[in-house]
Amino acid sequence: MHYITCCFKKGEEMMDAKIQYAFKTVPDDLLKVQRYTLPNGLQLFLSVNKNEPRVFTNIVVRAGSKQDPPETTGLAHYMEHMLFKGTSKMGTLDWEKESALLEQISDLYEAHRATQDEAERRRIYAEIDRISFEAAKLSAPSEYDKLVSNIGGRATNAYTWVEQTVYVNDIPSNELERWMRLESERFRMMALRLFHTELETVYEEFNINQDKDNRKVNTAIREVLFPSHPYGTQTTIGSAEHLRTPSQVNIQRYFQTYYVPNNMAIVMAGDFDPAEVVKLAEKYFGNYQSKPVPPFTFEPQPPLTQPAHRVVYGQEPSLVMLAWRFDQAKSDDTLYLGLIRSLLFNDQAGLLDLNLNQQQKVLESEAWFWFYEDYSVFGLYGKPRQGQTLEEVKDLLLGELNKICRGEFDEWMVEAVTTDFKLGQVMASESNDARVNAMTSSFILGIDWEHYTRRQSDIAKITKAQIVEFAQKHFSDNYVEVQKVQAEDSNVTKVEKPIITAVELNRDAISSYAQSFLETTAPSLEPVFVDFETAIESTILSSGIPLDYVRNPNNSLFRLDYIFPMGKNSDRKLGLAVQYFPYLGTDRYSSADLQRELFRLGLSFDVSNDDDYTYMSLSGLEDNMVKGLELLEHILANLKPDATILQNVISDTLTHRENAKKDRNLVLRNALSNYARYGDDSPFTYRLSAAELNQLEADELCNQIKTLNGFEHKIYYYGQFPMQEIVRLLETHHHVSTPLKKAIPSRQYNQLETKENQVVFLDFPIVQTDVMLVSKGTPRFNMDEHLMSDLFNDYFGLGLSSIVFQEIRESKALAYSTYAYYSSPRKRDWAHYLQAYVGTQPDKLSDAIPTFLQLLNEMPVVESQIEHARQAILKRIESERIIPSRVYWQARANRELGYSTDLRRDIYQRTEQARIRDLVNFHEEYVRGRAYKFLVMGSKSQVDLNYLEGFGTLKEVSLEEVFGY
């Protein structure tokens, strides 16, 4: 471990009193992390990355649901929500009066918990509701989010898990001081304001989880592996009964116990001076008082001596999970588990990849792990093919694991997996949030950063013999098997809503703290816009194929794309050909051999298509690019058909299609959404029927891939090879027949007008009800709408301080998730759309839908909030940079709209000039009075269809109608 000394500079002059900081560093650390601990114990993890003038931040507390009191589970997660509500300074209009009311509410919650009499509980809750209504009049809602938006923050969020609570922001680098000032106030104390409406949104989150089968599976695994540890005895969301009877006293006690500096860390990656960060942390967090944190103790969990079996039910497709318990994250167990996981599954050449997925023995399979502070878990997952039992899938999974135990894997795979880990590290280092996630994990798991960074070199020392010895010792019948069966779940628990009076929101109110905060400013950054003409070098190969080139200035990774301007809408068979392709070999290599060779070289080869384009992408380590290019061209020239493989692909495709009908999000956001836009004839339904699939010939599909090079296409390269070298390599290896054939044009679809309100209802068995409003607007790309839509979205429909979020969630507690946004099309001849969403309980529809329509038609105008949104957009663009790896794709997206310039410049200039009247005019012209398709998805037995008919002509649709099969 090394120590480096930094002096703090301000501007160009060294301050009179030099302040030196001894940072802890680790030699050869790829992220070059500098660590510092304040005298009060607050730890700083700092990784400098100058790619763009932004900083990704986590404020981490080493406490989560593991520390929840057993009598009030869900507490840590609920408290995470409350840390957005403000303090005795932020978010209050009169703290003296408000705090007195909040104290009464806290006492009432304790009385509510203490009684078992339901009538008395209802009476107490009515009093909580009454006082809460009065207390809300003294609050400035969503003030934290407004202030963090004002400094140009994005990705503002938080999450709670078993032993951590993490608060996330991504801020401009010039706003470090105001961010530090804001967060120091935020964590100074916790005001439990707007508590009962936020509790209602947690109810909604609980109810959402009842429809997520993976959560049921994971809960069952934890219950078996950790029968007397909080990992297994309590969930992060909490029990239904504990959510109904919260304790504000316990919440405050938890905050005072664990939210102390010696149990927290500030984790940052981006463009900053580490010495400046330390000085700011000392200024704003240095007066926080450390306290002893109670150690977490637990009894060792009993060993599993034979397989334990559990069955859970749900509407999503069936699957099986197997899981083994291991030692804590800081132990050597996790080094071996990481290796074994990748030997089994690396999405390319693992035993599961090649022997089960590639050989089409299961629908899909994976290996996975959970690393926790006290224990770790290793697992296998599989989904059955048509006609296959879960027992058969389990046996196949265990068969591949047993190959590890018997040493039936190539020795070179161990080295290749280690190389793949290093490649992943290099790729992750390009991202600030990935850097922050690594440092956050180190802190949460209690693994010193020196040891954390050494893990890769430690893994590289592990031999095949050691892996086999470890596997033989630890993998036996000591596992839990959870079968997730596709069937109705009779054990679903729903948290019923209490009677809540919508609180009045003082949208234009501002605390004295916020007023002072907004009066301070930071020096502006100059926005940087890309000149695509100079950033992208272009030439034409002798074959007539255009080549676009962007140099990678950062590392030795490359990407090479063949881009064909025809996709699934050009030929329905092309989509299936792309699915078929990865399973095929050549005259020299089997498909498994190809994947092994690519993996050995540190390369990936992917083929994909969307509606309009097909992409062949080769990426990885530039040292092996030439070998990869030779292999790619060999594959395209020598691909061999296989009728058996095709029949398996067709069978699996039909299974995936049926499984898709069980996926709530896919049904709403793909099937129903396309139905609203296009009706029966849509890009989503343009697919081969089952009969047509079964008539396909293996030779025909194979030739579709082999002949792609004969069609016009483009090539894109991103890497460090000089342009002339790439031209030479492509001229040498990329052989095509000339003249190139014209691409098959995409089939065009009619985007339906939204002339009148219509309700489309789909009966779907979920606890909640999903409501999406869709409305077609201007039929072609309109620059004026594009330039104003960001301001409308930021102010009205997206984010924690938006009008929609405040009214639907903060005021009326009608939903956990809600938003509205005005979208620009991806192509110049496509339409603009207005879309809105709320996920709520069936008995709340009568409040949720009218509230949404009222907001859409009578947009509240809060001048200060509009200005906050305007400033937030300007600050985001000022600090945003299109990094080299994104330049080409952004230019391509702009060209689809008919522009060759960086459109962010136009948005910035329009936002600079925008005034309140401009937003009001935009709403008047493009939003007010629109007709909508109301897409409603929920259980028919719970939804009042007669009520829905009041919003427009009601049409009930089936899954078969919206999926087209």
Secondary structure, DSSP 8 states (H G I E B T S, - for coil): -EEEEEE-EETTEE-SS--EEEEEE-TT-TT--EEEE-TTS-EEEEEE-TTSSEEEEEEEES--GGGS-TTSTTHHHHHHHHTTS--SSTTBS-HHHHHHHHHHHHHHHHHHHH---HHHHHHHHHHHHHHHHHHHTTB-TTHHHHHHHHTT-EEEEEEEETTEEEEEEEEEGGGHHHHHHHHHHHTT----TTHHHHHHHHHHHHHHHTT-HHHHHHHHHHHHH-TTSHHHH--SS--HHHHHS--HHHHHHHHHHHSSGGGEEEEEEES--HHHHHHHHHHHHTT------------------S-EEEEEEESS--EEEEEEEE--TTSTHHHHHHHHHHHH-SSSSSHIIIIIITTTSSSEEEEEEEE-SS-EEEEEEEE--TT--HHHHHHHHHHHHHHHHHT-S-THHHHHHHHHHHHHHHHHHT-HHHHHHHHHHHHHHT--HHHHHHHHHHHHT--HHHHHHHHHHH-SS-EEEEEEEES--TT---------------TT---HHHHHHHH------------HHHHSEEEE-TTS-EEEEEE--SSSEEEEEEEES--TTT-HHHHHHHHHGGG--BSS--HHHHHHHHHHTTEEEEEEE-SS-EEEEEEEEGGGHHHHHHHHHHHHHHB---HHHHHHHHHHHHHHHHHHTT-HHHIIIIIIHHHHHHTTS-TTT-S--HHHHHT--HHHHHHHHHTGGGB--EEEEEESS-HHHHHHHHHHH----SS-B--------------S-EEEEEE---SSEEEEEEEE--SS--HHHHHHHHHHIIIIISSTTSHHHIIIIIIT---SSEEEEEE--SSTTS--EEEEEEEE-GGGHHHHHHHHHHHHHS----HHHHHHHHHHHHHHHHH----HHHHHHHHHHHHHTT--S-HHHHHHHHHHH--HHHHHHHHHHHTTT---EEEEEE-TTTS-HHHHGGGSEEEEE-HHHHHT-
